[in-house]
Amino acid sequence: MKNTLWLGGTLLLMGLVLALYLLTPERAPVPPESSDRAAGDRVIAVKDGDTVVIAPAGGGKPYTCRLYGIDTPETPKKRKKGQPYGQDAADELSRLVLNREVHVTLTGDTTYNRQVGTIEVDGVNANLEMVRRGYAWAYVQYLRRPHVSEYRGAEEEARRQRLGLWQEHNPVPPWEFRKRQRLQKLD
């Protein structure tokens, strides 16, 4: 009886661990380089308003970087409609970083095969600048101190000035838009 309970508890625990693993977004290995990358990296592509492709300084394989702490309206993708200002956000990020030498600081986190990081161009934090210009939300769910108040303050100021996406009366945050799309897919 004791062995049966132990075996049952062990199997239950293993099942929970497996379920959590399967429900976690796909994770990519963190590159062996330091999380604080040398200046000289170059943005070679902008995928959308919060995702770029970086060519490392001195060669190496390009990698995709998700901008830390922000979320921008969704751009249209493979038979999925985008959101208002989605393409505008991608265009704004292109003007800010595309084909420019940047300094990338990776957080060590990954999401959907993308490294997560902060990008600086000419000493300007591009992530925060996207919020300041009104093309991104401060993604408070994923922001850590001391960035929360700075990013939220930038968002509030962009809202007050009705910059970028804040020209709309009540824009739908991208995390809500994605959730609605998933629910529609289930119908």
C-alpha positions in Angstrom: 0.0 0.0 0.0 2.8 2.4 1.0 4.7 1.7 -2.3 1.5 2.2 -4.3 0.9 5.6 -2.8 4.5 6.6 -3.3 4.4 5.5 -6.9 1.1 7.3 -7.5 2.4 10.5 -6.0 5.6 10.3 -8.0 3.7 9.7 -11.3 1.4 12.6 -10.5 4.3 14.9 -9.8 6.0 13.8 -13.1 2.8 14.5 -14.9 2.6 18.0 -13.5 6.2 18.7 -14.4 5.6 17.4 -18.0 2.4 19.5 -18.3 4.2 22.7 -17.2 7.0 22.0 -19.6 4.6 21.5 -22.5 2.6 24.6 -21.7 5.7 26.8 -21.5 6.5 28.8 -24.7 9.3 27.3 -26.8 12.7 28.2 -25.3 15.9 28.7 -27.2 19.3 28.2 -25.7 21.0 31.3 -24.4 24.1 32.0 -26.4 27.4 31.4 -24.6 28.4 35.0 -25.0 28.0 37.5 -22.2 24.6 39.0 -21.8 26.1 42.4 -22.3 27.2 42.3 -25.9 29.9 44.6 -27.4 29.0 47.6 -29.4 29.3 47.1 -33.1 26.4 44.7 -33.5 24.2 45.7 -36.4 20.4 45.5 -36.9 20.0 43.8 -40.2 16.2 43.3 -40.2 13.1 44.6 -38.4 10.4 41.9 -38.2 7.8 44.0 -36.4 7.6 46.8 -33.9 9.3 44.9 -31.1 11.5 42.3 -32.9 14.7 42.7 -34.8 17.5 40.5 -36.3 21.0 41.3 -35.0 24.3 40.5 -36.8 26.9 40.2 -34.1 30.1 42.3 -34.3 33.0 40.3 -35.6 30.8 37.8 -37.3 28.8 34.9 -35.9 25.3 33.8 -36.7 22.6 36.5 -36.7 20.0 36.1 -34.0 16.5 37.4 -33.4 16.0 39.8 -30.5 12.7 40.6 -28.9 12.8 44.1 -27.3 12.6 43.9 -23.5 9.8 45.6 -21.6 7.6 46.7 -24.5 4.8 45.3 -26.7 3.7 46.9 -29.9 0.5 46.4 -32.0 0.6 43.3 -34.1 1.6 43.4 -37.8 -0.3 41.3 -40.4 1.2 37.8 -40.6 0.3 34.8 -42.8 -3.5 35.2 -43.2 -3.8 37.0 -39.9 -4.8 40.6 -39.8 -2.8 43.0 -37.9 -3.8 45.8 -35.6 -4.0 49.5 -36.3 -0.5 51.1 -35.9 1.2 47.7 -36.2 3.0 48.5 -39.4 3.6 52.1 -38.2 5.4 50.7 -35.1 7.5 48.5 -37.3 8.3 51.4 -39.6 9.2 53.6 -36.6 11.6 50.9 -35.2 13.2 50.6 -38.7 13.8 54.4 -38.7 15.3 54.1 -35.3 17.6 51.1 -35.6 17.7 49.4 -39.0 21.2 49.1 -40.5 22.6 50.9 -37.5 25.4 49.9 -35.2 23.8 49.1 -31.8 24.7 48.0 -28.3 22.6 45.0 -27.2 22.2 43.9 -23.6 20.5 40.5 -23.4 18.5 39.6 -20.3 19.2 35.9 -20.6 15.5 35.2 -21.2 14.2 33.7 -24.4 10.8 33.6 -26.0 9.8 31.7 -29.1 13.4 31.3 -30.2 14.1 35.0 -29.7 16.7 36.4 -27.3 15.2 39.2 -25.1 17.2 42.4 -24.8 17.6 46.1 -24.7 19.0 47.9 -27.8 20.8 51.2 -27.6 21.6 53.2 -30.6 23.8 56.3 -30.2 23.3 56.1 -26.4 19.5 56.0 -26.7 17.5 53.1 -25.3 15.4 52.1 -28.4 13.0 50.1 -26.3 12.1 53.0 -24.2 12.1 55.4 -27.2 9.4 53.3 -28.9 7.2 53.9 -25.8 8.1 57.6 -25.7 7.1 58.0 -29.4 3.7 56.3 -28.8 4.3 53.1 -30.7 4.6 50.6 -27.8 3.0 49.8 -24.5 5.1 49.4 -21.4 4.8 45.6 -21.0 4.5 45.8 -17.3 3.9 42.1 -16.9 7.6 41.5 -17.9 9.3 44.7 -16.7 11.6 44.5 -13.7 12.7 47.2 -11.4 14.0 49.9 -11.9 12.5 50.0 -15.4 8.8 49.9 -14.5 8.3 53.5 -13.5 10.4 54.9 -16.3 8.6 52.9 -19.0 5.1 53.6 -17.5 5.9 57.3 -17.2 6.9 57.4 -20.8 3.7 55.6 -21.8 1.6 58.1 -19.8 3.3 61.0 -21.4 2.8 59.6 -24.9 -0.9 59.0 -24.1 -1.2 62.6 -22.8 0.3 64.0 -26.0 -1.7 61.5 -28.2 1.4 60.3 -30.0 1.4 57.3 -32.3 -1.2 54.7 -31.4 -2.6 56.9 -28.7 -4.3 58.9 -31.4 -6.9 56.2 -31.2 -9.6 56.6 -28.5 -9.1 53.2 -26.9 -6.5 51.1 -28.6 -6.5 47.3 -27.9 -3.3 46.2 -26.2 -1.5 43.5 -28.3 -1.8 40.9 -25.5 -5.6 41.2 -25.6 -5.6 41.1 -29.4 -3.6 37.9 -29.4 -5.9 36.4 -26.8 -8.9 37.2 -28.9 -7.3 35.7 -31.9 -6.6 32.4 -30.0 -10.2 32.3 -28.8 -11.6 32.9 -32.3 -9.4 30.0 -33.5 -11.0 27.7 -31.0 -14.5 28.6 -32.2 
